[in-house]
Amino acid sequence: MLESVITNKGDTEVKNVFVVLCCFTGLAITVGAHALIPDQTGDGAAGVAARLQRIEDLEAVRAIPACYGYGHDLIFKHLGGDQTEATDALQRCHVNALTTHVFLFDETTAATTLHSIHDLIAFIESFARDQGYSSARNVPGNVQVEFTGPTTARVQSSTVAPHFLTLGPKSPATDFVEARYVSNVVRGNDGVWRVAEFDLVVQQIWRGAGVYPFAQPRS
């Protein structure tokens, strides 16, 4: 009988400890959510819905640098040809009237300013042609997001993107382009976040001589 009482008492204490731990865990999750999204308050249905919307917005905004990188690589895929695929990709995360400030090795003064997605594609194509690039791989990282309003945000990211030089007398070689991106994004009436203003900051380019260990690509 005494053993039974002791056993039941022990089970009860374990259950109580479990309940307390669950409460602390729930509290920690709630505090974490508030820390991530400080402007959304309230524990009612409206507050929860607002926090969920902000988390959804955060995920959408964080994906923008990758969207740009994918579109960038498609430009190289279709150099000198039909850029419809690259245009469609970039339109998913940039407004058509995109303003792009291009900084080349000097972050204080823009070398040129572009005024549309079409202009951006043409600039990248021209740069690739002048350097003898035939392909590139751009995978931006170090993504930082700051919400500047209910429907606006600022996204910063960076990359070191290899550009493969296979055309012209300086080939074969690879240029590693170190760049920083600053995007001012807005959420449209359709609920999609897109870049309205874009700073493309080329900080450094390092060239390494290459060899073809297998087959030389076709020109």
KEVEXRO-579303 format. One record per residue: residue in one letter; x, y, z of N, C-alpha, C, O, CB in turn; residue number from 1. Coordinates in steps of 0.2 Angstrom, whole numbers, plus 5000, padded with zeros to 4 digits. Each point is the difference from the previous one (the first is absolute). Glycine has a CB too. Example, Ala and Ser with C-alpha at 12.3 -4.5 7.8 and 13.67 -1.06 7.14 Angstrom:
BEGIN
 aa   nX   nY   nZ  caX  caY  caZ   cX   cY   cZ   oX   oY   oZ  cbX  cbY  cbZ   i
  a 5066 4972 5039 4996 5006 5000 5004 5006 5000 5005 4999 5003 4986 4995 5003   1
  s 5007 5011 4990 5004 5006 5001 4996 5005 5003 5003 5006 5001 5003 4991 4989   2
END
This chain:
BEGIN
 aa   nX   nY   nZ  caX  caY  caZ   cX   cY   cZ   oX   oY   oZ  cbX  cbY  cbZ   i
  m 5004 4994 5000 4996 5006 5000 5004 5006 5000 4999 5005 4996 4992 4989 5010   1
  l 5014 5006 4998 5005 5006 5001 5004 5001 4993 5001 5006 4998 5000 4992 5015   2
  e 5001 4996 4984 5004 5001 4994 4995 5003 4995 5003 5004 4995 5004 4986 5008   3
  s 4987 5008 4997 4995 5003 4995 4999 5007 5000 5000 5004 4995 4994 4985 5005   4
  v 5006 5013 5007 4999 5008 5001 5006 5003 4997 5000 5006 4997 4993 4992 5013   5
  i 5013 4999 4992 5006 5004 4998 5001 5000 4992 5002 5005 4998 5003 4991 5013   6
  t 4993 4998 4986 5000 5000 4993 4996 5005 4997 5002 5004 4995 5001 4984 5005   7
  n 4990 5013 5002 4996 5004 4997 5002 5008 5001 4999 5004 4996 4992 4987 5007   8
  k 5012 5010 5003 5002 5006 5002 5006 5002 4995 5001 5006 4998 4996 4993 5014   9
  g 5007 4996 4987 5006 5001 4995 4997 5002 4993 5003 5004 4997 5005 4988 5010  10
  d 4987 5004 4991 4997 5001 4993 4997 5007 5000 5001 5004 4995 4997 4984 5004  11
  t 4999 5014 5006 4997 5007 5000 5005 5005 5000 4999 5005 4996 4992 4991 5011  12
  e 5015 5004 4996 5005 5005 5000 5003 5000 4993 5002 5006 4998 5001 4992 5014  13
  v 4998 4996 4985 5003 5000 4993 4995 5004 4995 5002 5004 4996 5004 4985 5007  14
  k 4987 5010 4998 4996 5003 4996 5000 5007 5001 4999 5004 4995 4994 4986 5005  15
  n 5007 5012 5006 5000 5008 5002 5006 5003 4997 5000 5005 4997 4994 4993 5013  16
  v 5012 4998 4990 5006 5003 4997 4999 5001 4993 5002 5005 4997 5005 4990 5012  17
  f 4990 5000 4988 4999 5000 4992 4996 5006 4998 5001 5003 4995 5000 4984 5005  18
  v 4993 5014 5004 4996 5006 4999 5004 5006 5000 4999 5005 4996 4991 4988 5009  19
  v 5014 5008 5001 5004 5006 5000 5004 5001 4995 5001 5006 4997 4998 4993 5015  20
  l 5005 4996 4985 5004 5000 4995 4997 5002 4993 5002 5004 4997 5005 4988 5009  21
  c 4987 5005 4993 4996 5002 4994 4998 5008 5001 5000 5003 4994 4996 4985 5005  22
  c 5002 5014 5007 4998 5007 5000 5006 5005 4999 4999 5005 4996 4993 4991 5012  23
  f 5014 5002 4994 5006 5004 4999 5002 5000 4992 5002 5005 4997 5002 4992 5015  24
  t 4995 4997 4985 5001 4999 4993 4995 5004 4996 5003 5004 4995 5002 4985 5007  25
  g 4989 5011 5000 4995 5004 4996 5002 5008 5001 4999 5004 4995 4992 4987 5007  26
  l 5011 5011 5004 5001 5007 5002 5006 5002 4995 5001 5005 4998 4995 4994 5014  27
  a 5009 4996 4988 5006 5002 4996 4999 5001 4993 5002 5004 4996 5005 4989 5012  28
  i 4988 5002 4989 4998 5001 4993 4997 5007 4999 5001 5003 4995 4998 4984 5004  29
  t 4996 5014 5005 4997 5007 5000 5004 5006 5000 5000 5004 4996 4990 4990 5009  30
  v 5015 5006 5000 5005 5005 5000 5004 5001 4994 5001 5005 4998 4999 4993 5015  31
  g 5002 4996 4985 5004 5000 4994 4996 5003 4994 5003 5004 4996 5003 4986 5008  32
  a 4988 5008 4995 4996 5003 4994 4999 5007 5001 5001 5004 4995 4993 4985 5004  33
  h 5005 5014 5007 5000 5007 5001 5006 5003 4999 5000 5006 4997 4991 4992 5012  34
  a 5015 4999 4993 5007 5003 4998 5001 5001 4993 5003 5005 4998 5001 4990 5013  35
  l 4994 4999 4985 5001 5000 4993 4995 5006 4996 5002 5003 4996 5001 4985 5005  36
  i 4991 5013 5002 4995 5004 4997 4998 5005 5005 4994 4999 5003 5003 4992 4989  37
  p 5007 5014 5010 4999 5004 5006 4994 5005 4999 4997 5002 5005 5014 4997 4998  38
  d 4987 5002 4991 4994 5005 4999 4993 4997 5000 4995 5003 5000 5013 5003 4993  39
  q 4992 4987 5007 4994 4997 5000 4998 4998 5007 5003 4995 5003 4999 5001 4985  40
  t 4993 5007 5015 4998 4998 5007 4993 4998 5001 4996 5000 4995 5012 5009 5009  41
  g 4991 4988 5002 4993 4997 5001 5000 4993 4999 5003 4997 4996 4992 5013 5000  42
  d 5002 4987 5009 4999 4992 5000 4994 4997 4998 4999 4994 5000 5008 5007 5009  43
  g 4988 5004 4988 4994 4997 4998 5001 4998 4992 5006 4999 4998 4988 5009 5010  44
  a 5000 4990 4989 5001 4998 4993 5003 5004 4996 5004 4999 4995 4986 4995 5007  45
  a 5008 5013 4999 5003 5005 4995 5008 5001 5001 5003 5000 4995 4986 5006 5006  46
  g 5013 4993 5005 5007 5000 5002 5004 4995 4997 5005 5000 4997 4993 5006 5013  47
  v 4999 4988 4990 5003 4994 4998 5000 5000 4992 5005 4998 4997 4991 4995 5013  48
  a 4999 5009 4987 5000 5001 4993 5005 5005 4997 5003 4999 4995 4985 4998 5006  49
  a 5013 5008 5003 5005 5005 4998 5007 4997 5000 5004 5002 4996 4988 5008 5008  50
  r 5009 4987 5002 5007 4997 5000 5001 4995 4995 5006 4999 4997 4994 5003 5015  51
  l 4995 4994 4986 5001 4995 4995 5001 5003 4993 5004 4998 4996 4989 4994 5011  52
  q 5003 5014 4992 5001 5003 4994 5007 5003 4999 5003 5000 4995 4985 5003 5005  53
  r 5015 4999 5006 5007 5003 5000 5005 4995 4999 5005 5001 4996 4991 5008 5012  54
  i 5003 4985 4995 5005 4994 4998 4999 4998 4993 5006 4999 4997 4993 4997 5015  55
  e 4995 5004 4985 5000 4999 4993 5003 5005 4996 5004 4999 4995 4985 4995 5007  56
  d 5011 5012 5000 5003 5006 4996 5007 4999 5001 5004 5001 4995 4987 5007 5007  57
  l 5012 4990 5004 5007 5000 5001 5003 4994 4995 5005 5001 4997 4994 5003 5015  58
  e 4998 4991 4988 5002 4994 4995 5000 5003 4993 5005 4998 4996 4991 4993 5012  59
  a 4999 5012 4990 4999 5003 4993 5006 5004 4998 5003 5000 4995 4985 4999 5006  60
  v 5013 5006 5004 5005 5005 4999 5007 4997 5000 5005 5002 4996 4988 5007 5009  61
  r 5009 4986 5000 5006 4997 5000 5002 4996 4993 5006 4999 4999 4992 5000 5014  62
  a 4997 4999 4984 5001 4996 4994 5002 5005 4994 5002 4997 4994 4990 4994 5010  63
  i 5007 5015 4996 5002 5005 4995 5007 5000 4997 5000 4999 4994 4991 5008 5011  64
  p 5014 4993 4999 5007 4999 4997 5001 4994 4996 5003 5000 4995 5001 5006 5015  65
  a 4993 4988 4992 5000 4994 4996 4997 5001 4994 5002 4997 4995 4999 4996 5015  66
  c 4993 5010 4990 4996 5001 4994 5004 5004 4995 5000 4999 4994 4990 5001 5012  67
  y 5014 5005 4996 5004 5004 4996 5006 4996 4997 5001 5000 4994 4996 5010 5013  68
  g 5006 4986 4998 5006 4996 4997 4997 4995 4995 5004 4999 4995 5001 5002 5016  69
  y 4989 4996 4989 4998 4996 4995 4999 5003 4994 5002 4998 4994 4992 4995 5015  70
  g 5003 5013 4991 4999 5004 4994 5006 5002 4997 5001 5000 4994 4989 5004 5011  71
  h 5015 4998 4999 5007 5002 4998 5003 4994 4996 5002 5001 4994 4999 5007 5016  72
  d 4998 4986 4992 5004 4995 4997 4996 4998 4993 5003 4998 4995 5001 4997 5016  73
  l 4989 5006 4989 4997 4999 4994 5002 5005 4994 4999 4998 4994 4991 4998 5013  74
  i 5012 5010 4995 5002 5005 4995 5006 4997 4997 5001 5001 4994 4995 5009 5013  75
  f 5009 4987 4996 5006 4997 4997 4998 4994 4996 5003 4998 4995 5004 5006 5015  76
  k 4988 4992 4992 4997 4994 4996 4998 5002 4993 5001 4997 4996 4996 4998 5015  77
  h 5000 5011 4989 4998 5003 4993 5003 5006 4998 4997 5004 4996 4992 4991 5007  78
  l 5018 5005 4998 5004 5006 4998 4999 5001 4992 5001 4995 4996 5007 5003 5013  79
  g 4990 5008 4989 4999 5001 4993 4994 4997 4997 4999 5001 4994 5013 5000 5005  80
  g 4984 4997 5005 4994 4997 4997 4993 5002 5003 5000 5006 5003 5007 4984 4995  81
  d 4988 5006 5002 4994 5002 5003 5000 5000 5008 5002 4994 5003 4992 5001 4987  82
  q 5005 5010 5013 5001 5001 5007 4993 4999 5004 4999 5003 5006 5011 5004 4992  83
  t 4985 4990 4999 4993 5000 5003 5000 4996 5006 4997 5002 5005 4998 4998 4984  84
  e 5009 4994 5012 5001 4996 5006 5003 5004 5005 4997 5000 5006 5004 4990 4987  85
  a 5004 5014 5006 5003 5004 5005 4995 5006 5003 5000 5001 5005 5012 4996 4990  86
  t 4985 5006 5000 4995 5005 5001 4995 4998 5005 4998 5003 5005 5004 5002 4984  87
  d 4995 4989 5009 4994 4997 5004 5003 4999 5007 4996 5001 5005 4999 4994 4985  88
  a 5011 5002 5011 5002 4998 5006 5001 5007 5005 4999 5000 5005 5007 4990 4990  89
  l 4997 5015 5002 5001 5006 5003 4994 5004 5002 5000 5003 5005 5011 4997 4989  90
  q 4984 4999 5002 4994 5003 5001 4996 4997 5006 4996 5004 5003 5003 4999 4985  91
  r 5003 4991 5014 4997 4997 5006 5002 5004 5006 4996 5000 5005 5004 4989 4990  92
  c 5005 5015 5005 5003 5003 5006 5002 5007 4999 5003 5003 5005 5000 4986 4999  93
  h 4996 5014 4990 5002 5007 4999 4994 5003 4996 4997 4997 4996 5016 5000 5004  94
  v 4986 5009 5001 4995 5004 4996 5003 5001 4993 5006 5001 5000 4989 5005 5011  95
  n 5001 4995 4984 5002 5001 4994 5004 5007 4999 5005 5000 4997 4985 4994 4999  96
  a 5008 5011 5008 5003 5006 5000 5006 5001 5005 5001 5005 5003 4988 5000 4993  97
  l 5015 4989 5005 5005 5000 5005 5005 5005 4999 5003 5001 4994 4995 4987 5007  98
  t 5004 5015 5004 5006 5005 5000 5006 4997 5003 5000 4998 5006 4992 5012 4995  99
  t 5013 4989 4995 5006 4997 5002 5006 5005 5000 5001 5003 4995 4995 4986 5001 100
  h 5007 5012 5010 5006 5004 5000 5006 4995 5000 5001 4996 5004 4993 5013 5003 101
  v 5011 4992 4988 5005 4995 4999 5007 5004 5003 5001 5005 4997 4993 4989 4993 102
  f 5009 5003 5015 5006 5003 5003 5006 4995 4998 4999 4994 5001 4994 5012 5009 103
  l 5012 4997 4987 5006 4996 4998 5006 5002 5004 5003 5005 4998 4992 4994 4990 104
  f 5007 4997 5017 5006 5001 5004 5000 5007 5004 5005 5002 5003 5001 4991 4989 105
  d 4988 5010 5008 4999 5007 5004 4993 5000 5002 4996 5001 4996 5013 5005 4997 106
  e 4990 4993 5014 4993 5000 5002 4997 5007 5002 4995 5000 5002 5008 4989 5003 107
  t 5001 5016 4993 4998 5007 5001 4996 5003 4994 4996 5004 5001 5013 4997 5007 108
  t 4993 4997 4986 4997 5003 4994 4998 4994 4995 5004 4996 4999 5003 5014 5003 109
  a 4987 4990 4996 4997 4995 4995 5004 5001 4994 5000 5006 4997 4989 4993 5009 110
  a 5013 4996 4990 5003 5000 4994 4994 5001 4994 5001 5004 4995 5009 4989 5009 111
  t 4985 5004 4998 4994 5001 4995 4994 4999 5004 5000 4996 5005 5007 5001 4985 112
  t 4987 5005 5007 4993 4999 5003 4996 4997 4995 4999 5003 4994 5002 5006 5015 113
  l 4996 4985 4992 4995 4997 4995 4993 5001 5003 4999 5001 5005 5010 4991 4992 114
  h 4986 5007 4998 4993 5002 5001 4995 4995 4999 4994 5001 5000 5010 5010 4998 115
  s 4998 4983 5001 4996 4994 4999 5003 4994 5000 5006 4999 5000 4987 5008 4993 116
  i 5003 4987 5007 5003 4994 5000 5004 4999 4993 5005 4997 5000 4986 4998 5008 117
  h 5006 5007 4987 5003 5000 4993 5007 5003 5000 5004 4997 4998 4984 5003 4997 118
  d 5012 5006 5008 5007 5003 5001 5005 4996 5004 5006 5000 4998 4988 5011 5001 119
  l 5004 4986 5006 5004 4996 5004 5003 4994 4996 5006 4999 5000 4988 5005 5011 120
  i 5001 4993 4986 5002 4994 4996 5005 5002 4994 5005 4997 4999 4984 4998 5003 121
  a 5010 5011 4995 5004 5002 4995 5007 5002 5002 5005 4999 4997 4985 5005 4997 122
  f 5010 4999 5012 5007 5002 5004 5004 4994 5001 5006 5000 4998 4988 5010 5007 123
  i 5003 4985 4998 5004 4994 5001 5002 4996 4994 5006 4998 5000 4987 5001 5011 124
  e 5003 5001 4984 5002 4997 4994 5006 5004 4997 5004 4997 4997 4984 4999 5001 125
  s 5011 5010 5002 5006 5004 4997 5006 4999 5004 5006 4999 4997 4986 5010 4999 126
  f 5008 4991 5010 5006 4999 5005 5003 4993 4998 5006 4999 5000 4989 5008 5009 127
  a 5000 4988 4990 5003 4993 4999 5003 5000 4993 5005 4997 4999 4986 4998 5008 128
  r 5006 5008 4988 5003 5000 4994 5007 5003 4999 5005 4998 4997 4983 5002 4999 129
  d 5012 5006 5008 5007 5004 5000 5005 4996 5003 5006 5000 4998 4988 5010 5003 130
  q 5005 4986 5004 5005 4996 5004 5001 4993 4997 5005 4997 5002 4992 5009 5008 131
  g 4999 4992 4986 5001 4993 4997 4997 4994 5004 5002 4995 5000 5008 5010 4995 132
  y 4985 4997 5010 4997 4995 5004 4995 4996 4995 4996 5003 4996 5005 5004 5015 133
  s 4998 4987 4991 4995 4996 4997 4995 4997 5005 4995 4998 4998 5013 4999 4993 134
  s 4994 5003 5015 4995 4997 5005 5002 5003 5007 5006 5003 5001 4992 4987 4992 135
  a 4998 5009 5012 5001 5003 5007 4996 4996 5005 4995 4997 4998 5008 5014 4997 136
  r 4999 4989 5011 4995 4997 5005 5000 5005 5006 5005 5001 5004 4998 4987 4992 137
  n 4991 5014 5005 4999 5005 5006 4996 4998 5005 4994 4999 4999 5008 5010 4993 138
  v 5000 4990 5014 4996 4997 5006 5001 5005 5006 5005 4999 5004 4997 4989 4991 139
  p 4994 5017 5005 5001 5005 5005 4999 4997 5007 4996 4995 5001 5000 5014 4991 140
  g 5007 4993 5013 4999 4998 5007 5001 5006 5005 4999 5005 4998 5005 4983 4999 141
  n 4997 5010 5009 5000 5005 5006 4994 5005 5000 5001 5006 5000 5012 4993 4999 142
  v 4981 4998 5000 4994 5004 4999 4998 5003 5007 4999 4997 5005 4997 4996 4985 143
  q 5003 5014 5009 4998 5004 5006 4993 5003 4998 5000 5004 4995 5012 4997 5010 144
  v 4983 4999 4999 4994 5003 4999 4998 5005 5005 5000 4999 5006 4996 4991 4988 145
  e 5002 5016 5004 4997 5005 5005 4993 5003 4997 5000 5003 4995 5012 5000 5009 146
  f 4983 4995 5000 4994 5003 4998 4999 5008 5001 5002 5002 5006 4993 4986 4996 147
  t 5004 5016 4993 5000 5007 5001 4993 5003 5001 4999 5006 5001 5012 4994 4993 148
  g 4984 4995 5005 4993 5002 5000 4996 4994 4999 5002 4995 4999 5000 5017 4997 149
  p 4991 4989 5004 4996 4994 5000 5000 4997 4993 5000 4994 4999 4993 5011 5008 150
  t 5009 4998 4988 5001 4997 4993 5006 5002 4997 5001 5000 4994 4987 5001 5005 151
  t 5017 5001 5005 5007 5001 4997 5005 4997 5004 5000 4999 5006 4996 5012 4990 152
  a 5010 4988 5001 5006 4997 5003 5006 5001 4997 5000 5002 4994 4993 4989 5010 153
  r 5013 5008 4999 5006 5001 4997 5004 4993 5001 5000 4998 5006 5000 5015 4997 154
  v 5003 4985 4992 5003 4994 5000 5007 5001 4997 5002 5003 4995 4987 4990 5003 155
  q 5016 5004 5006 5007 5000 4999 5003 4993 4999 4998 4996 5004 5003 5015 5002 156
  s 5003 4988 4989 5003 4994 4999 5007 5001 4996 5002 5005 4998 4986 4989 5002 157
  s 5016 5000 5000 5006 5001 4996 5002 4993 4997 4996 4995 5001 5008 5014 5007 158
  t 5001 4992 4987 5001 4994 4996 5007 5000 4998 5004 5005 5000 4985 4994 4996 159
  v 5014 4995 5003 5006 5000 4996 4999 4995 4994 4999 4994 5001 5009 5008 5009 160
  a 4990 5001 4984 4998 4996 4994 5005 4999 4995 5003 5005 4997 4986 5000 5005 161
  p 5012 4989 4997 5005 4998 4994 4997 5001 4993 4994 4998 4999 5011 4994 5009 162
  h 4999 5012 4988 4998 5002 4993 5005 4996 4996 5006 5002 5000 4988 5009 5003 163
  f 5004 4985 4993 5004 4996 4996 5002 5003 4993 4996 5001 4996 4999 4989 5009 164
  l 5011 5012 4994 5003 5003 4994 5002 4995 4995 5006 4997 5001 4997 5013 5006 165
  t 4994 4989 4988 5001 4995 4995 5001 5002 4993 5001 4997 4995 4993 4995 5012 166
  l 5005 5015 4992 5000 5003 4994 5005 5005 4999 5001 5004 5005 4987 4994 4994 167
  g 5016 5003 4996 5005 5005 4999 5007 4997 5002 5001 4995 5002 4990 5014 5000 168
  p 5014 4996 4997 5007 4998 5001 5002 4999 5007 5005 4997 5002 4997 5010 4988 169
  k 4994 4995 5015 5001 4999 5007 4998 4994 5003 5001 4998 5006 4999 5014 4995 170
  s 4996 4984 4995 4997 4994 5002 5005 4994 5000 5005 5001 4996 4984 5003 5000 171
  p 5011 4991 5008 4994 4999 5005 5002 5003 5007 5006 5000 5002 4991 4989 4992 172
  a 4999 5014 5009 5001 5003 5007 4993 5000 5004 4995 4999 4997 5015 5008 4998 173
  t 4991 4995 5011 4994 5001 5004 5000 5006 5004 5005 5001 5003 4993 4987 4998 174
  d 4997 5016 4998 5000 5006 5005 4996 4999 5005 4994 4998 5000 5008 5010 4990 175
  f 5000 4993 5016 4996 5000 5006 4998 5007 5002 5004 5004 5002 5002 4985 5002 176
  v 4987 5012 4995 4997 5007 5002 4998 5000 5007 4995 4997 5001 5002 5004 4986 177
  e 5006 5003 5017 4998 5002 5007 4995 5005 4999 5002 5006 4998 5008 4990 5007 178
  a 4984 5003 4997 4994 5006 5000 4996 5000 5006 4999 4995 5003 5001 5004 4984 179
  r 4997 5006 5014 4995 5001 5005 4994 5003 4997 5000 5004 4996 5009 4998 5013 180
  y 4985 4996 4994 4994 5002 4997 4995 5003 5006 5000 4997 5005 5001 4994 4986 181
  v 4996 5015 5007 4995 5003 5004 4994 5001 4997 5000 5003 4995 5009 5003 5011 182
  s 4986 4991 4996 4993 5000 4997 4995 5003 5004 4999 4998 5006 5004 4992 4988 183
  n 4994 5015 5003 4994 5003 5004 4994 4997 4997 4998 5001 4994 5008 5010 5008 184
  v 4990 4985 5002 4994 4996 4997 4994 5003 5003 4999 5003 5005 5008 4987 4994 185
  v 4987 5008 4997 4994 5002 5001 4995 4994 4999 5001 4996 4996 5001 5017 5001 186
  r 4993 4987 5007 4995 4995 4999 4994 5003 4996 4997 5005 5002 5006 4989 5009 187
  g 4996 5003 4983 4995 5003 4996 4993 4998 5002 4999 4997 5004 5009 5002 4987 188
  n 4987 5004 5005 4993 4998 5001 4998 4993 4999 4995 4998 5003 5002 5014 4994 189
  d 5007 4984 5000 4999 4993 4999 5004 4996 5005 4999 4994 5000 5000 5008 4988 190
  g 5004 5002 5017 5003 4996 5006 5007 4998 4999 5003 4997 5004 4986 4999 4999 191
  v 5014 5005 4991 5006 4998 4998 5005 5005 5002 4999 5006 4998 4997 4987 4993 192
  w 5010 5005 5012 5005 5005 5001 5005 5000 4994 5002 4995 4998 4997 5003 5015 193
  r 5002 5008 4985 5005 5001 4994 5005 5006 5002 4998 5005 5004 4993 4991 4988 194
  v 5015 5004 5005 5004 5005 5001 4998 5006 4995 4999 4999 4994 5011 4993 5009 195
  a 4990 5014 5000 4999 5006 4996 5006 5004 4999 5001 5003 4995 4988 4998 5010 196
  e 5016 4999 5000 5007 5003 4999 5005 4995 5002 5000 4997 5005 4995 5015 4997 197
  f 5011 4988 4994 5005 4995 5001 5007 5003 4999 5001 5004 4995 4991 4987 5000 198
  d 5012 5008 5010 5007 5002 5000 5004 4994 4998 5000 4996 5004 4998 5014 5004 199
  l 5006 4990 4987 5004 4995 4998 5007 5003 5001 5003 5004 4996 4989 4991 4995 200
  v 5012 5002 5014 5006 5003 5002 5005 4995 4998 5001 4995 5004 4994 5012 5005 201
  v 5009 4994 4986 5006 4995 4998 5006 5003 5004 5002 5006 4999 4993 4991 4990 202
  q 5007 4999 5016 5006 5002 5005 5007 4998 4997 5004 5004 5001 4988 4995 5008 203
  q 5008 4995 4988 5006 4998 4998 4999 4994 4995 4995 4997 5000 5011 5006 5011 204
  i 4999 4997 4984 5000 4994 4995 5007 4997 5000 5005 5004 4999 4986 5002 4994 205
  w 5010 4988 5008 5006 4996 5000 5000 4995 4994 4995 4996 5000 5006 5006 5013 206
  r 5004 4998 4983 5000 4996 4994 5005 4994 5001 5006 5001 5002 4991 5009 4991 207
  g 5001 4984 5006 5005 4994 5001 5000 4997 4993 4995 4999 4997 5003 4999 5015 208
  a 5008 5000 4986 5001 4997 4993 4998 4993 5001 5000 4997 5005 5010 5010 4992 209
  g 4987 4990 4997 4997 4994 5000 5002 4995 4995 5004 5002 4995 4986 5003 5010 210
  v 5009 4989 4995 5001 4995 4995 4994 4996 4999 4995 5000 5004 5017 4999 4999 211
  y 4988 4997 4991 4994 4996 4999 5002 4993 5001 5004 4997 4996 4992 5011 4996 212
  p 5002 4989 5014 5003 4993 5002 4996 4995 4996 5003 4994 4999 5000 5010 5012 213
  f 4992 4997 4986 4996 4996 4995 4999 5002 4993 5005 5000 4996 4989 4996 5015 214
  a 5000 5007 4988 4999 5003 4993 4999 5007 5000 4997 5003 5005 4998 4986 4992 215
  q 5008 5015 4998 4999 5007 5000 4992 5001 4998 4998 4997 4995 5015 5005 5002 216
  p 4984 5003 5006 4993 5002 4998 5000 5003 4993 5005 5003 4998 4992 4998 5014 217
  r 4997 4998 4985 4999 5002 4993 4999 5008 5001 4997 5002 5004 4998 4987 4991 218
  s 5008 5015 5000 4999 5007 5000 4993 5002 4998 4999 5006 4999 5013 4995 4998 219
END
